[in-house]
Amino acid sequence: MNAQAHLALASSPFHTQAQLTNSNIRSPRPQLPVAVRRRPLPTIQAVTTMHPAPAAAAAAIAGLEKATDRFHVMDYHHVEFWCADAASAAGRFSFGLGVPLAAQSDLSTGNTAHASRLLRSRSGSLAFLFTAPYAPHVSGENAATATVRSFSADAARRFTGTHGGLAVRALAVRVADAAEAYVASVDAGARPAFAPADLGHGFAFAEVELTGDTVLRFVSYPDGTDVSFLPGFQDVVSSGAPDFGLKRFDHIDINLPELAPVLANVAGFTGFHQFWEFTEAQFRTAESGMNGLVLANNTETVLLTLAEPVYGTKRRGHVETFLDHHGGPGVQHMAIGTDDILRTLREIRARSAMGGFELLPAPPASYYDGARQRAGDVLSEAEMKECQELGVRVDRGDDNGVVLQIFTKPTGDRPTLLLEFVQRIGCMNKEESQQGAVCGGFSKRNVPDLIKSIEDYGKTLDAPVAA
């Protein structure tokens, strides 16, 4: 790692000196194609207007066409939450979402630095990792036993103090070569977070900063490995645990105070292309607005949404509210795909009052009159009535598919982290349409309605004004 990279790493409050001297850094650096190593970052002008111009953000990835990834990205591997207590957080998500416990690393496995619980769907690739530090006098002296190599107990405590008892620390993607992805990213302007490490069994692991205190984690491993998650984790058999049919991460949304500089940086060091754009003009509610853009890898299996608020509106919108309560940029919601959203939501709602997750209220009945016109040829009347009962939003997508969506209420005390459930039906698959892995894109009618439902619920959290 060069001197500039060392300085960048040392200046980050969430990284430890141990990470600067990681003995597993490959030397010399892997030799990457010149076109990969030297592709310049896109440039933009700073946005200073009260209502930022959407074109300024779009300019951040101008010229980045499809098939521009700087390294081979396969899919999301997992999302890691840093929390105060991993067992209780994982237990709630497992119970409320029907995603069973699959592996763990803690005192029982010889890990005295942190407790980690992995939930993985039986129906697909969806994986949540919950990690919490042990007591300072225990974890501080035993950092070498950490199974998640980049873990820092002090950083985790600061993180939860700032962002609440449960927040997303890492978005992990499976790549062909973690060391190559790290080098390509840093050479293209990414700030290093954790240098490449060899975990054994053919696994490699590295991290770069994404935005704020959130990192992009690279994981690589050979096909056919007998390690089910990461080396050091012990598999857990959850016999009889329910499965509600949640399959994979559809997209993950990050809220930012200003879109353009982060978009330029992330698009620049990943090479991801523009998948979809939304602007204040398109998705303004009566009281607020936002701008955003969705980035995607070559195969469109990893969708990353970046969104900023429009300032100076009638009331603080949901993005600005998130930034206030989260304490800066971070993951605002994770959209999870299912092939049968009605069955999934019936299971989730049945557990809402018993410690699970509450769904946002349904829109007015008049909303479904329009939904019937848009999707009555795909959904039966019985299915449409159940969508209305559960509060599912229904719309035609960009490629004539039907997109069904709904959000939960905030998952914790703060109005920050939300979960979204998505089903995409009625359009051709990737092999037939060559339009990417995501059917329907981001439907233009659903998004503003979903935003309004979040903000209407947010109003109920405000303390009443004294007479």
C-alpha positions as CSV (number, residue, x, y, z in Angstrom):
1,M,0.0,0.0,0.0
2,N,1.4,3.4,-0.9
3,A,2.0,6.3,1.6
4,Q,-1.2,8.1,0.5
5,A,-3.3,5.0,1.1
6,H,-1.7,4.5,4.5
7,L,-2.5,8.2,5.4
8,A,-6.1,7.8,4.3
9,L,-6.5,4.7,6.3
10,A,-4.9,6.2,9.4
11,S,-7.2,9.2,9.3
12,S,-10.4,7.2,9.5
13,P,-11.9,7.0,13.0
14,F,-13.2,3.5,12.5
15,H,-9.9,1.8,11.7
16,T,-7.2,0.5,13.9
17,Q,-3.4,0.5,13.7
18,A,-3.5,-3.2,13.3
19,Q,-5.2,-2.8,10.0
20,L,-2.3,-0.6,8.8
21,T,0.2,-3.4,9.3
22,N,-1.9,-6.3,8.1
23,S,0.7,-8.9,7.2
24,N,-1.6,-10.6,4.7
25,I,-1.3,-7.8,2.1
26,R,-0.2,-9.3,-1.1
27,S,3.1,-8.0,-2.4
28,P,3.6,-7.1,-5.1
29,R,0.1,-5.9,-6.0
30,P,-1.7,-8.0,-8.5
31,Q,-1.1,-6.7,-12.0
32,L,-4.4,-5.4,-13.5
33,P,-5.1,-4.4,-17.1
34,V,-4.0,-0.8,-17.7
35,A,-7.6,0.1,-18.8
36,V,-8.8,-1.0,-15.3
37,R,-6.0,0.5,-13.3
38,R,-6.0,3.9,-15.0
39,R,-9.5,4.7,-16.0
40,P,-10.0,8.3,-14.7
41,L,-12.6,9.3,-12.2
42,P,-15.6,11.2,-13.6
43,T,-15.6,14.9,-12.7
44,I,-18.5,17.0,-11.7
45,Q,-19.2,20.5,-10.4
46,A,-20.2,21.1,-6.8
47,V,-23.9,21.5,-6.2
48,T,-24.8,24.6,-4.1
49,T,-28.4,25.3,-5.0
50,M,-31.2,24.9,-2.5
51,H,-32.8,22.3,-4.9
52,P,-29.8,20.5,-6.5
53,A,-30.1,20.0,-10.2
54,P,-30.5,16.3,-11.1
55,A,-28.2,16.8,-14.1
56,A,-25.3,17.5,-11.7
57,A,-25.6,14.1,-10.1
58,A,-26.1,12.4,-13.5
59,A,-23.0,14.0,-14.8
60,A,-21.0,12.1,-12.1
61,I,-21.3,8.9,-14.2
62,A,-21.5,10.4,-17.6
63,G,-19.6,8.2,-20.0
64,L,-19.7,5.1,-17.9
65,E,-21.5,2.7,-20.1
66,K,-22.5,-0.9,-19.3
67,A,-19.9,-3.5,-18.9
68,T,-17.5,-1.1,-17.2
69,D,-16.9,-2.9,-13.9
70,R,-13.3,-2.5,-12.7
71,F,-13.4,-6.0,-11.1
72,H,-15.6,-9.0,-11.5
73,V,-18.6,-8.7,-9.1
74,M,-20.9,-11.7,-8.8
75,D,-23.6,-10.9,-6.3
76,Y,-24.3,-9.6,-2.7
77,H,-22.7,-12.0,-0.3
78,H,-24.1,-10.6,3.0
79,V,-24.9,-7.5,4.9
80,E,-23.3,-7.0,8.3
81,F,-25.0,-5.1,11.2
82,W,-23.0,-3.8,14.1
83,C,-25.2,-3.9,17.2
84,A,-25.2,-4.0,20.9
85,D,-26.2,-7.6,21.3
86,A,-25.9,-10.0,18.3
87,A,-28.0,-12.8,19.8
88,S,-31.1,-10.7,20.5
89,A,-30.9,-8.8,17.1
90,A,-30.5,-12.0,15.1
91,G,-33.3,-13.7,17.1
92,R,-35.7,-10.9,16.2
93,F,-34.8,-10.9,12.5
94,S,-35.0,-14.7,12.4
95,F,-38.4,-14.8,14.1
96,G,-39.9,-11.8,12.2
97,L,-38.6,-12.6,8.7
98,G,-38.4,-16.4,8.7
99,V,-34.6,-16.5,8.0
100,P,-33.0,-19.2,10.2
101,L,-29.7,-19.1,12.1
102,A,-27.1,-20.7,9.9
103,A,-23.7,-20.1,11.6
104,Q,-22.1,-18.4,14.5
105,S,-18.8,-17.2,15.9
106,D,-18.5,-16.3,19.6
107,L,-17.1,-17.5,22.9
108,S,-18.2,-21.0,22.2
109,T,-16.0,-21.1,19.0
110,G,-13.0,-19.4,20.6
111,N,-13.8,-15.9,19.4
112,T,-13.3,-13.6,22.4
113,A,-13.4,-10.4,20.3
114,H,-17.0,-10.4,19.1
115,A,-20.2,-12.4,18.9
116,S,-21.6,-12.9,15.4
117,R,-24.7,-14.6,14.3
118,L,-25.4,-15.4,10.6
119,L,-29.0,-15.7,9.3
120,R,-29.4,-17.3,5.8
121,S,-32.5,-18.0,3.8
122,R,-33.1,-21.5,2.8
123,S,-34.9,-20.2,-0.3
124,G,-31.9,-18.2,-1.7
125,S,-28.8,-16.2,-1.1
126,L,-30.1,-13.7,1.5
127,A,-27.7,-13.5,4.4
128,F,-27.7,-11.2,7.4
129,L,-24.7,-11.0,9.8
130,F,-25.1,-9.5,13.2
131,T,-21.9,-8.6,15.2
132,A,-21.4,-7.2,18.6
133,P,-18.3,-6.6,20.7
134,Y,-17.6,-8.2,24.0
135,A,-16.7,-6.2,27.2
136,P,-13.8,-3.8,26.7
137,H,-11.5,-5.7,29.1
138,V,-12.2,-8.9,27.2
139,S,-12.4,-7.9,23.5
140,G,-9.7,-5.3,23.7
141,E,-7.1,-7.9,24.7
142,N,-8.2,-10.6,22.3
143,A,-8.5,-8.9,18.9
144,A,-6.5,-11.6,17.3
145,T,-9.4,-14.1,17.8
146,A,-11.8,-12.1,15.7
147,T,-13.3,-14.2,12.9
148,V,-14.4,-11.1,11.0
149,R,-10.8,-9.9,10.4
150,S,-11.7,-6.2,10.1
151,F,-13.6,-6.0,13.3
152,S,-12.6,-3.4,15.9
153,A,-14.4,-3.5,19.3
154,D,-13.7,0.2,20.0
155,A,-14.9,1.2,16.5
156,A,-18.1,-0.9,17.0
157,R,-18.9,0.8,20.3
158,R,-18.5,4.2,18.7
159,F,-20.5,3.1,15.7
160,T,-23.5,2.0,17.8
161,G,-23.2,5.0,20.0
162,T,-23.5,7.3,16.9
163,H,-25.9,5.3,14.8
164,G,-28.1,3.4,17.3
165,G,-28.2,-0.1,18.6
166,L,-28.5,-1.6,15.2
167,A,-27.2,-0.2,11.9
168,V,-25.5,-1.5,8.7
169,R,-21.7,-1.5,8.9
170,A,-20.8,-3.5,5.7
171,L,-22.2,-4.3,2.3
172,A,-20.4,-7.5,1.3
173,V,-20.2,-8.6,-2.4
174,R,-18.7,-11.8,-3.7
175,V,-15.9,-11.0,-6.2
176,A,-13.6,-13.1,-8.3
177,D,-10.5,-11.9,-6.4
178,A,-10.8,-9.7,-3.2
179,A,-7.2,-8.5,-3.5
180,E,-7.7,-7.5,-7.1
181,A,-11.0,-5.7,-6.3
182,Y,-9.3,-3.8,-3.4
183,V,-6.3,-2.7,-5.5
184,A,-8.4,-1.7,-8.4
185,S,-10.7,0.3,-6.1
186,V,-8.0,2.1,-4.2
187,D,-6.1,2.9,-7.5
188,A,-9.3,4.5,-8.7
189,G,-9.8,6.7,-5.7
190,A,-11.5,4.5,-3.0
191,R,-10.3,5.1,0.6
192,P,-8.9,1.8,2.0
193,A,-10.6,0.4,5.1
194,F,-9.0,-3.1,5.5
195,A,-6.2,-4.5,3.3
196,P,-6.6,-7.9,1.7
197,A,-6.3,-10.8,4.1
198,D,-6.0,-14.5,3.4
199,L,-8.6,-16.3,5.6
200,G,-7.6,-19.8,4.6
201,H,-9.5,-22.4,2.6
202,G,-9.1,-20.2,-0.4
203,F,-11.0,-17.3,1.1
204,A,-9.8,-13.7,0.8
205,F,-11.3,-10.6,2.4
206,A,-10.8,-6.8,2.0
207,E,-12.7,-3.6,2.5
208,V,-12.9,0.0,1.2
209,E,-14.9,2.9,2.5
210,L,-18.3,3.4,0.8
211,T,-19.6,6.5,2.6
212,G,-19.7,7.7,6.2
213,D,-19.1,4.7,8.4
214,T,-20.3,2.1,5.9
215,V,-17.8,0.0,4.1
216,L,-17.9,-2.1,0.9
217,R,-16.5,-5.5,1.7
218,F,-15.0,-7.9,-0.9
219,V,-15.2,-11.6,-0.4
220,S,-13.7,-14.2,-2.7
221,Y,-13.5,-18.0,-2.5
222,P,-13.4,-21.0,-4.8
223,D,-16.5,-22.7,-6.1
224,G,-17.3,-26.0,-4.4
225,T,-15.7,-25.0,-1.0
226,D,-17.0,-26.9,2.0
227,V,-16.9,-23.7,4.1
228,S,-20.5,-22.5,4.2
229,F,-19.9,-18.8,5.1
230,L,-16.4,-17.7,6.3
231,P,-13.6,-19.7,7.9
232,G,-13.9,-19.7,11.6
233,F,-17.7,-19.7,11.7
234,Q,-19.4,-22.8,13.1
235,D,-22.5,-24.1,11.2
236,V,-25.8,-24.2,13.1
237,V,-28.7,-26.5,12.1
238,S,-32.0,-24.8,12.7
239,S,-34.3,-27.7,12.4
240,G,-38.0,-26.8,12.1
241,A,-37.3,-23.1,11.7
242,P,-39.8,-21.4,9.3
243,D,-39.0,-20.0,5.9
244,F,-41.2,-17.2,4.6
245,G,-39.7,-17.3,1.1
246,L,-37.3,-14.3,1.2
247,K,-34.6,-15.0,-1.4
248,R,-32.1,-12.3,-2.0
249,F,-31.2,-8.6,-1.7
250,D,-33.1,-6.8,-4.5
251,H,-31.4,-3.5,-3.9
252,I,-29.8,-1.6,-1.0
253,D,-30.5,2.1,-0.4
254,I,-28.0,4.6,1.0
255,N,-29.1,8.1,2.1
256,L,-26.6,11.0,1.8
257,P,-26.5,14.7,2.5
258,E,-25.2,15.4,-1.0
259,L,-25.4,12.9,-3.9
260,A,-22.9,14.2,-6.5
261,P,-19.5,13.7,-4.8
262,V,-20.4,10.2,-3.4
263,L,-21.9,9.1,-6.7
264,A,-18.7,10.3,-8.5
265,N,-16.5,8.4,-6.1
266,V,-18.5,5.1,-6.0
267,A,-19.1,5.0,-9.7
268,G,-15.5,5.8,-10.3
269,F,-13.9,3.1,-8.1
270,T,-16.4,0.4,-8.9
271,G,-17.1,1.2,-12.6
272,F,-20.8,0.4,-11.9
273,H,-23.2,1.9,-14.5
274,Q,-26.4,3.9,-14.2
275,F,-29.3,1.5,-13.8
276,W,-32.1,4.0,-13.0
277,E,-32.5,7.7,-12.1
278,F,-35.1,9.5,-10.0
279,T,-35.4,13.2,-9.6
280,E,-37.3,15.7,-7.5
281,A,-39.5,16.5,-10.5
282,Q,-40.5,12.9,-10.8
283,F,-40.8,11.9,-7.2
284,R,-41.8,14.9,-5.2
285,T,-44.5,14.6,-2.6
286,A,-46.6,17.5,-1.5
287,E,-44.1,18.4,1.2
288,S,-40.7,17.1,0.3
289,G,-38.5,15.8,-2.5
290,M,-35.3,13.8,-3.2
291,N,-32.9,13.1,-6.0
292,G,-31.2,9.8,-6.5
293,L,-29.6,7.3,-8.8
294,V,-29.2,3.5,-8.9
295,L,-25.9,2.0,-9.7
296,A,-25.5,-1.6,-11.0
297,N,-22.7,-4.0,-11.8
298,N,-22.3,-5.5,-15.2
299,T,-24.8,-8.3,-14.6
300,E,-27.1,-6.1,-12.6
301,T,-27.1,-8.5,-9.6
302,V,-25.9,-5.8,-7.3
303,L,-28.0,-2.7,-7.2
304,L,-27.0,0.2,-5.0
305,T,-29.3,3.2,-4.6
306,L,-27.9,6.6,-3.6
307,A,-30.3,9.3,-2.6
308,E,-30.1,12.9,-1.3
309,P,-32.8,15.2,0.2
310,V,-34.1,18.3,-1.5
311,Y,-33.5,21.0,1.1
312,G,-35.8,23.9,1.9
313,T,-39.1,22.0,1.3
314,K,-42.2,22.4,3.4
315,R,-41.1,19.7,5.9
316,R,-38.1,17.5,6.4
317,G,-38.5,14.5,4.1
318,H,-37.6,10.9,4.9
319,V,-34.0,11.2,3.7
320,E,-33.3,14.3,5.8
321,T,-35.0,12.6,8.8
322,F,-32.8,9.6,8.3
323,L,-29.6,11.7,8.2
324,D,-30.7,13.6,11.4
325,H,-31.4,10.4,13.4
326,H,-28.7,8.2,12.0
327,G,-26.0,10.8,12.5
328,G,-24.9,11.0,8.9
329,P,-25.0,8.9,5.7
330,G,-25.8,5.2,5.8
331,V,-28.1,2.4,4.7
332,Q,-31.7,3.5,5.0
333,H,-33.4,0.4,3.7
334,M,-32.7,-3.0,2.3
335,A,-35.2,-4.3,-0.3
336,I,-35.6,-8.1,-0.2
337,G,-37.0,-10.2,-3.0
338,T,-39.6,-12.9,-2.8
339,D,-41.5,-15.0,-5.3
340,D,-44.7,-14.8,-3.3
341,I,-45.0,-11.5,-1.5
342,L,-48.6,-12.2,-0.3
343,R,-47.5,-15.4,1.5
344,T,-44.4,-13.7,2.8
345,L,-46.3,-10.8,4.2
346,R,-49.0,-13.0,5.8
347,E,-46.3,-14.7,7.8
348,I,-44.5,-11.5,8.7
349,R,-47.7,-9.7,9.8
350,A,-48.7,-12.7,11.9
351,R,-45.6,-12.1,14.0
352,S,-45.7,-8.3,14.0
353,A,-47.4,-8.0,17.5
354,M,-45.1,-10.7,18.9
355,G,-41.7,-8.9,18.5
356,G,-41.5,-9.1,14.7
357,F,-41.8,-6.2,12.2
358,E,-44.8,-3.9,11.5
359,L,-45.8,-3.0,8.0
360,L,-46.6,0.5,7.0
361,P,-50.4,1.3,6.8
362,A,-52.2,0.6,3.5
363,P,-52.9,3.4,1.0
364,P,-56.6,4.5,0.6
365,A,-59.0,2.2,-1.3
366,S,-59.0,4.6,-4.3
367,Y,-55.3,3.7,-4.9
368,Y,-56.3,0.1,-5.8
369,D,-58.8,1.3,-8.5
370,G,-55.8,2.6,-10.4
371,A,-53.8,-0.5,-9.5
372,R,-56.5,-2.7,-11.1
373,Q,-56.2,-0.8,-14.3
374,R,-52.4,-1.2,-14.4
375,A,-52.1,-4.8,-13.3
376,G,-55.5,-6.4,-13.5
377,D,-54.3,-8.6,-16.4
378,V,-51.5,-10.1,-14.2
379,L,-53.1,-10.2,-10.7
380,S,-56.4,-11.9,-10.1
381,E,-59.2,-10.0,-8.2
382,A,-58.5,-12.1,-5.2
383,E,-54.8,-11.2,-5.3
384,M,-55.6,-7.6,-5.7
385,K,-57.9,-7.6,-2.7
386,E,-55.2,-9.2,-0.6
387,C,-52.7,-6.6,-1.8
388,Q,-55.2,-4.0,-0.6
389,E,-55.6,-5.8,2.7
390,L,-51.9,-6.0,3.3
391,G,-51.0,-2.6,1.9
392,V,-48.9,-3.8,-1.0
393,R,-48.2,-1.1,-3.7
394,V,-48.8,-2.4,-7.3
395,D,-47.4,-0.9,-10.5
396,R,-46.1,-1.6,-13.9
397,G,-42.4,-1.6,-14.2
398,D,-40.1,-0.2,-16.9
399,D,-40.1,-3.4,-18.9
400,N,-43.9,-4.1,-18.6
401,G,-43.4,-6.3,-15.6
402,V,-45.5,-5.8,-12.4
403,V,-43.7,-4.7,-9.3
404,L,-45.3,-5.3,-5.8
405,Q,-43.6,-3.4,-2.9
406,I,-44.1,-2.6,0.7
407,F,-42.1,-1.1,3.6
408,T,-41.9,-1.9,7.3
409,K,-42.1,0.7,9.9
410,P,-38.6,1.6,11.3
411,T,-37.0,-1.5,12.8
412,G,-35.8,0.3,16.0
413,D,-36.3,3.3,18.2
414,R,-34.9,5.7,15.6
415,P,-36.7,6.5,12.4
416,T,-33.8,5.2,10.3
417,L,-33.5,1.6,9.1
418,L,-36.4,0.1,7.2
419,L,-37.0,-3.1,5.4
420,E,-38.7,-3.4,2.0
421,F,-40.2,-6.5,0.4
422,V,-40.4,-6.8,-3.4
423,Q,-41.9,-9.2,-5.9
424,R,-41.3,-8.8,-9.6
425,I,-43.6,-10.7,-12.0
426,G,-44.7,-10.8,-15.6
427,C,-41.6,-9.7,-17.5
428,M,-39.0,-11.7,-19.4
429,N,-36.0,-13.1,-17.6
430,K,-32.5,-11.9,-18.2
431,E,-31.6,-14.5,-20.8
432,E,-34.6,-13.6,-22.9
433,S,-34.7,-9.8,-22.6
434,Q,-31.0,-8.9,-22.1
435,Q,-32.3,-6.2,-19.7
436,G,-30.5,-7.3,-16.6
437,A,-31.3,-9.4,-13.6
438,V,-33.9,-7.1,-12.2
439,C,-37.4,-7.4,-13.7
440,G,-39.4,-4.2,-13.8
441,G,-36.8,-1.7,-12.7
442,F,-38.1,0.9,-10.2
443,S,-41.7,1.7,-11.0
444,K,-42.5,5.3,-11.3
445,R,-45.8,5.3,-9.5
446,N,-44.8,3.1,-6.6
447,V,-41.8,5.2,-5.5
448,P,-43.6,8.5,-4.6
449,D,-46.4,6.6,-3.0
450,L,-44.0,4.6,-0.9
451,I,-42.1,7.8,0.1
452,K,-45.4,9.4,1.1
453,S,-46.3,6.4,3.2
454,I,-43.0,6.6,5.0
455,E,-43.3,10.3,5.6
456,D,-47.0,10.1,6.7
457,Y,-45.9,7.5,9.3
458,G,-43.0,9.7,10.3
459,K,-45.4,12.5,11.2
460,T,-47.0,10.2,13.8
461,L,-43.6,10.1,15.6
462,D,-43.5,13.8,16.2
463,A,-44.4,15.0,19.7
464,P,-47.7,16.9,19.7
465,V,-47.2,20.7,20.0
466,A,-48.5,22.1,23.3
467,A,-51.4,24.5,23.1
